[in-house]
Amino acid sequence: MRVNRLVLGLAMGLVMAVTIGSAGAEERAFTQKFSGSFLTTQIDTNGDGVKARFGLAAGKSSDLGTILFQIVTELSPLSSATTCPTGNLESEFVGGHGIIRENKKGSLLFIEAGPGGQYCLDPTTDTFTFSGSGSITGGTGEFEGATGSIEVEGSGTIMVSDPADNEFGSQVGQVTGTLNVPEE
């Protein structure tokens, strides 16, 4: 059985439009749809010998314009489904680290993903669904000192893989969450 691990648009996915009005410590809600790709890396984020995945996705916000998201995440080994649909294999996030770039000013948000969440793979079609959570742990520029939380859900397709579990594919989804930016 092939063991698949995937970077999610937290994939995972985690491309977001952040609604920021005036500077302050007020908590702001955001929602953003994302789309992009993932690719196996040689990075082992936790030293367990399992390769992490690199994800790249983009989105657009009416407030911030175009956003680019990059993340490295790692999943636990796949197992028989207990919570995923019958016939699927399942896994959960071990963890991950990401950067969201607001392209207009170049400000960055730093993300830490997992652990937890759910990844369900249909091995007959190489399609998957995922959900997870993470924390906003800082940033640069207008996001310096930012904190917050995110929830992500989405789906994707493994487009090509090899016997060494190297994979490339697509992912789409949505991120919702909160962002706190301290007053300057």
VEXZARO-511598 format. One record per residue (C-alpha): residue in three letters; x, z, y. Coordinates in steps of 0.001 Angstrom, whole numbers, plus 500000, padded with zeros to 6 digits. Layout:
N
<rec><type>ALA</type><u>X</u><w>Z</w><v>Y</v></rec>
...
This chain:
184
<rec><type>MET</type><u>500000</u><w>500000</w><v>500000</v></rec>
<rec><type>ARG</type><u>501366</u><w>499055</w><v>503379</v></rec>
<rec><type>VAL</type><u>501770</u><w>501958</w><v>505814</v></rec>
<rec><type>ASN</type><u>500673</u><w>500925</w><v>509301</v></rec>
<rec><type>ARG</type><u>501412</u><w>502896</w><v>512430</v></rec>
<rec><type>LEU</type><u>500233</u><w>501684</w><v>515775</v></rec>
<rec><type>VAL</type><u>500757</u><w>502149</w><v>519448</v></rec>
<rec><type>LEU</type><u>497430</u><w>502482</w><v>521059</v></rec>
<rec><type>GLY</type><u>496381</u><w>501556</w><v>524275</v></rec>
<rec><type>LEU</type><u>496701</u><w>505725</w><v>524757</v></rec>
<rec><type>ALA</type><u>497005</u><w>503461</w><v>523855</v></rec>
<rec><type>MET</type><u>497200</u><w>503514</w><v>523553</v></rec>
<rec><type>GLY</type><u>495938</u><w>502545</w><v>525703</v></rec>
<rec><type>LEU</type><u>496008</u><w>504699</w><v>528774</v></rec>
<rec><type>VAL</type><u>495886</u><w>502046</w><v>531393</v></rec>
<rec><type>MET</type><u>493697</u><w>503608</w><v>533992</v></rec>
<rec><type>ALA</type><u>492184</u><w>503147</w><v>537382</v></rec>
<rec><type>VAL</type><u>492473</u><w>506413</w><v>539222</v></rec>
<rec><type>THR</type><u>489962</u><w>507047</w><v>541941</v></rec>
<rec><type>ILE</type><u>491883</u><w>508677</w><v>544746</v></rec>
<rec><type>GLY</type><u>490267</u><w>509240</w><v>548111</v></rec>
<rec><type>SER</type><u>492180</u><w>511488</w><v>550477</v></rec>
<rec><type>ALA</type><u>495345</u><w>513365</w><v>549558</v></rec>
<rec><type>GLY</type><u>494630</u><w>516830</w><v>548161</v></rec>
<rec><type>ALA</type><u>494409</u><w>518922</w><v>545052</v></rec>
<rec><type>GLU</type><u>490834</u><w>517905</w><v>544376</v></rec>
<rec><type>GLU</type><u>490112</u><w>516862</w><v>540801</v></rec>
<rec><type>ARG</type><u>489168</u><w>513174</w><v>540596</v></rec>
<rec><type>ALA</type><u>487434</u><w>511413</w><v>537717</v></rec>
<rec><type>PHE</type><u>488515</u><w>507952</w><v>536574</v></rec>
<rec><type>THR</type><u>487532</u><w>505268</w><v>534066</v></rec>
<rec><type>GLN</type><u>489498</u><w>502138</w><v>533200</v></rec>
<rec><type>LYS</type><u>489235</u><w>499411</w><v>530615</v></rec>
<rec><type>PHE</type><u>492529</u><w>498099</w><v>529221</v></rec>
<rec><type>SER</type><u>493891</u><w>495305</w><v>527059</v></rec>
<rec><type>GLY</type><u>497340</u><w>494594</w><v>525707</v></rec>
<rec><type>SER</type><u>499619</u><w>494512</w><v>522702</v></rec>
<rec><type>PHE</type><u>501776</u><w>496735</w><v>520490</v></rec>
<rec><type>LEU</type><u>505032</u><w>496289</w><v>518575</v></rec>
<rec><type>THR</type><u>507031</u><w>498465</w><v>516141</v></rec>
<rec><type>THR</type><u>510191</u><w>500045</w><v>517604</v></rec>
<rec><type>GLN</type><u>513259</u><w>501691</w><v>516090</v></rec>
<rec><type>ILE</type><u>512493</u><w>504912</w><v>518013</v></rec>
<rec><type>ASP</type><u>511565</u><w>508013</w><v>515999</v></rec>
<rec><type>THR</type><u>509881</u><w>510327</w><v>518528</v></rec>
<rec><type>ASN</type><u>509927</u><w>513454</w><v>516346</v></rec>
<rec><type>GLY</type><u>512817</u><w>512947</w><v>513898</v></rec>
<rec><type>ASP</type><u>510663</u><w>512476</w><v>510769</v></rec>
<rec><type>GLY</type><u>512002</u><w>509003</w><v>509880</v></rec>
<rec><type>VAL</type><u>508756</u><w>507211</w><v>510855</v></rec>
<rec><type>LYS</type><u>509052</u><w>504409</w><v>513437</v></rec>
<rec><type>ALA</type><u>507062</u><w>504682</w><v>516634</v></rec>
<rec><type>ARG</type><u>505203</u><w>501808</w><v>518281</v></rec>
<rec><type>PHE</type><u>505566</u><w>500451</w><v>521805</v></rec>
<rec><type>GLY</type><u>502357</u><w>499516</w><v>523608</v></rec>
<rec><type>LEU</type><u>501962</u><w>497439</w><v>526732</v></rec>
<rec><type>ALA</type><u>498600</u><w>497055</w><v>528468</v></rec>
<rec><type>ALA</type><u>497139</u><w>496216</w><v>531872</v></rec>
<rec><type>GLY</type><u>494052</u><w>497023</w><v>533889</v></rec>
<rec><type>LYS</type><u>492682</u><w>496793</w><v>537416</v></rec>
<rec><type>SER</type><u>491169</u><w>499308</w><v>539798</v></rec>
<rec><type>SER</type><u>489259</u><w>498619</w><v>542986</v></rec>
<rec><type>ASP</type><u>491271</u><w>501503</w><v>544574</v></rec>
<rec><type>LEU</type><u>494752</u><w>500909</w><v>543136</v></rec>
<rec><type>GLY</type><u>494760</u><w>497236</w><v>542183</v></rec>
<rec><type>THR</type><u>496669</u><w>496085</w><v>539120</v></rec>
<rec><type>ILE</type><u>498105</u><w>498752</w><v>536811</v></rec>
<rec><type>LEU</type><u>500682</u><w>498367</w><v>534029</v></rec>
<rec><type>PHE</type><u>500890</u><w>500872</w><v>531178</v></rec>
<rec><type>GLN</type><u>503735</u><w>501381</w><v>528727</v></rec>
<rec><type>ILE</type><u>503724</u><w>503925</w><v>525892</v></rec>
<rec><type>VAL</type><u>505644</u><w>504886</w><v>522775</v></rec>
<rec><type>THR</type><u>503474</u><w>506674</w><v>520183</v></rec>
<rec><type>GLU</type><u>503807</u><w>507705</w><v>516581</v></rec>
<rec><type>LEU</type><u>501138</u><w>508199</w><v>513914</v></rec>
<rec><type>SER</type><u>501163</u><w>510307</w><v>510755</v></rec>
<rec><type>PRO</type><u>501284</u><w>508400</w><v>507432</v></rec>
<rec><type>LEU</type><u>498037</u><w>506657</w><v>506447</v></rec>
<rec><type>SER</type><u>495834</u><w>508345</w><v>503849</v></rec>
<rec><type>SER</type><u>492461</u><w>507817</w><v>502197</v></rec>
<rec><type>ALA</type><u>489579</u><w>508180</w><v>504619</v></rec>
<rec><type>THR</type><u>487796</u><w>511501</w><v>504922</v></rec>
<rec><type>THR</type><u>486301</u><w>510962</w><v>508397</v></rec>
<rec><type>CYS</type><u>486764</u><w>507183</w><v>508853</v></rec>
<rec><type>PRO</type><u>484323</u><w>504662</w><v>507324</v></rec>
<rec><type>THR</type><u>484438</u><w>504204</w><v>503540</v></rec>
<rec><type>GLY</type><u>487199</u><w>501805</w><v>502492</v></rec>
<rec><type>ASN</type><u>489318</u><w>502564</w><v>505589</v></rec>
<rec><type>LEU</type><u>492628</u><w>504346</w><v>505727</v></rec>
<rec><type>GLU</type><u>493104</u><w>507040</w><v>508361</v></rec>
<rec><type>SER</type><u>495817</u><w>508710</w><v>510379</v></rec>
<rec><type>GLU</type><u>496248</u><w>510836</w><v>513496</v></rec>
<rec><type>PHE</type><u>498620</u><w>510815</w><v>516438</v></rec>
<rec><type>VAL</type><u>501816</u><w>512811</w><v>516079</v></rec>
<rec><type>GLY</type><u>502489</u><w>512344</w><v>519795</v></rec>
<rec><type>GLY</type><u>503741</u><w>509959</w><v>522417</v></rec>
<rec><type>HIS</type><u>505078</u><w>509421</w><v>525914</v></rec>
<rec><type>GLY</type><u>503855</u><w>506909</w><v>528468</v></rec>
<rec><type>ILE</type><u>504189</u><w>505611</w><v>532014</v></rec>
<rec><type>ILE</type><u>501418</u><w>504112</w><v>534118</v></rec>
<rec><type>ARG</type><u>502627</u><w>502021</w><v>537055</v></rec>
<rec><type>GLU</type><u>500398</u><w>501442</w><v>540074</v></rec>
<rec><type>ASN</type><u>501723</u><w>498028</w><v>541092</v></rec>
<rec><type>LYS</type><u>500835</u><w>497958</w><v>544808</v></rec>
<rec><type>LYS</type><u>503159</u><w>500843</w><v>545791</v></rec>
<rec><type>GLY</type><u>505117</u><w>501241</w><v>542541</v></rec>
<rec><type>SER</type><u>504041</u><w>504867</w><v>541996</v></rec>
<rec><type>LEU</type><u>504247</u><w>506132</w><v>538406</v></rec>
<rec><type>LEU</type><u>502113</u><w>508560</w><v>536372</v></rec>
<rec><type>PHE</type><u>503723</u><w>510276</w><v>533356</v></rec>
<rec><type>ILE</type><u>501629</u><w>510786</w><v>530199</v></rec>
<rec><type>GLU</type><u>502079</u><w>512893</w><v>527065</v></rec>
<rec><type>ALA</type><u>499782</u><w>511877</w><v>524200</v></rec>
<rec><type>GLY</type><u>498494</u><w>513814</w><v>521185</v></rec>
<rec><type>PRO</type><u>498812</u><w>515383</w><v>518765</v></rec>
<rec><type>GLY</type><u>495464</u><w>514741</w><v>517121</v></rec>
<rec><type>GLY</type><u>492950</u><w>511991</w><v>517607</v></rec>
<rec><type>GLN</type><u>491891</u><w>509496</w><v>514968</v></rec>
<rec><type>TYR</type><u>493095</u><w>506086</w><v>513784</v></rec>
<rec><type>CYS</type><u>490962</u><w>504171</w><v>511242</v></rec>
<rec><type>LEU</type><u>492363</u><w>501012</w><v>509612</v></rec>
<rec><type>ASP</type><u>490362</u><w>498500</w><v>507566</v></rec>
<rec><type>PRO</type><u>493123</u><w>497216</w><v>505231</v></rec>
<rec><type>THR</type><u>491121</u><w>494133</w><v>504205</v></rec>
<rec><type>THR</type><u>490846</u><w>492782</w><v>507781</v></rec>
<rec><type>ASP</type><u>493791</u><w>494554</w><v>509482</v></rec>
<rec><type>THR</type><u>491412</u><w>495744</w><v>512212</v></rec>
<rec><type>PHE</type><u>491373</u><w>499309</w><v>513498</v></rec>
<rec><type>THR</type><u>489653</u><w>501762</w><v>515807</v></rec>
<rec><type>PHE</type><u>491259</u><w>504711</w><v>517561</v></rec>
<rec><type>SER</type><u>490545</u><w>507694</w><v>519762</v></rec>
<rec><type>GLY</type><u>492796</u><w>510339</w><v>521236</v></rec>
<rec><type>SER</type><u>493676</u><w>512481</w><v>524189</v></rec>
<rec><type>GLY</type><u>496615</u><w>513274</w><v>526402</v></rec>
<rec><type>SER</type><u>497872</u><w>514982</w><v>529524</v></rec>
<rec><type>ILE</type><u>499097</u><w>513719</w><v>532869</v></rec>
<rec><type>THR</type><u>502388</u><w>515571</w><v>533372</v></rec>
<rec><type>GLY</type><u>503717</u><w>514354</w><v>536725</v></rec>
<rec><type>GLY</type><u>504659</u><w>511208</w><v>538548</v></rec>
<rec><type>THR</type><u>506493</u><w>509594</w><v>541423</v></rec>
<rec><type>GLY</type><u>505450</u><w>508507</w><v>544912</v></rec>
<rec><type>GLU</type><u>501801</u><w>509279</w><v>545615</v></rec>
<rec><type>PHE</type><u>501501</u><w>510847</w><v>542111</v></rec>
<rec><type>GLU</type><u>504388</u><w>513334</w><v>542437</v></rec>
<rec><type>GLY</type><u>503298</u><w>516641</w><v>540875</v></rec>
<rec><type>ALA</type><u>500132</u><w>515103</w><v>539378</v></rec>
<rec><type>THR</type><u>498325</u><w>516797</w><v>536480</v></rec>
<rec><type>GLY</type><u>495192</u><w>515959</w><v>534529</v></rec>
<rec><type>SER</type><u>493781</u><w>514914</w><v>531198</v></rec>
<rec><type>ILE</type><u>492709</u><w>511684</w><v>529506</v></rec>
<rec><type>GLU</type><u>490538</u><w>510562</w><v>526597</v></rec>
<rec><type>VAL</type><u>490998</u><w>507108</w><v>525089</v></rec>
<rec><type>GLU</type><u>489055</u><w>505019</w><v>522595</v></rec>
<rec><type>GLY</type><u>489463</u><w>501443</w><v>521487</v></rec>
<rec><type>SER</type><u>490080</u><w>498900</w><v>518772</v></rec>
<rec><type>GLY</type><u>492584</u><w>496274</w><v>517800</v></rec>
<rec><type>THR</type><u>493983</u><w>493855</w><v>515250</v></rec>
<rec><type>ILE</type><u>497303</u><w>493748</w><v>513427</v></rec>
<rec><type>MET</type><u>498239</u><w>490090</w><v>513869</v></rec>
<rec><type>VAL</type><u>501479</u><w>489996</w><v>511859</v></rec>
<rec><type>SER</type><u>503459</u><w>492493</w><v>509761</v></rec>
<rec><type>ASP</type><u>506342</u><w>492537</w><v>507305</v></rec>
<rec><type>PRO</type><u>507243</u><w>494581</w><v>504189</v></rec>
<rec><type>ALA</type><u>509283</u><w>497015</w><v>506344</v></rec>
<rec><type>ASP</type><u>506081</u><w>498019</w><v>508230</v></rec>
<rec><type>ASN</type><u>507055</u><w>496213</w><v>511424</v></rec>
<rec><type>GLU</type><u>503893</u><w>495059</w><v>513184</v></rec>
<rec><type>PHE</type><u>502634</u><w>493196</w><v>516218</v></rec>
<rec><type>GLY</type><u>499044</u><w>493039</w><v>517392</v></rec>
<rec><type>SER</type><u>496392</u><w>493424</w><v>520060</v></rec>
<rec><type>GLN</type><u>494428</u><w>496373</w><v>521434</v></rec>
<rec><type>VAL</type><u>491532</u><w>496878</w><v>523862</v></rec>
<rec><type>GLY</type><u>489717</u><w>499996</w><v>524978</v></rec>
<rec><type>GLN</type><u>488746</u><w>502441</w><v>527678</v></rec>
<rec><type>VAL</type><u>490339</u><w>505538</w><v>529195</v></rec>
<rec><type>THR</type><u>488400</u><w>508277</w><v>530984</v></rec>
<rec><type>GLY</type><u>489773</u><w>511445</w><v>532488</v></rec>
<rec><type>THR</type><u>490670</u><w>513541</w><v>535482</v></rec>
<rec><type>LEU</type><u>493587</u><w>513459</w><v>537894</v></rec>
<rec><type>ASN</type><u>494832</u><w>516191</w><v>540243</v></rec>
<rec><type>VAL</type><u>497351</u><w>515232</w><v>542931</v></rec>
<rec><type>PRO</type><u>498735</u><w>518069</w><v>545084</v></rec>
<rec><type>GLU</type><u>498571</u><w>517870</w><v>548868</v></rec>
<rec><type>GLU</type><u>501706</u><w>516485</w><v>550487</v></rec>
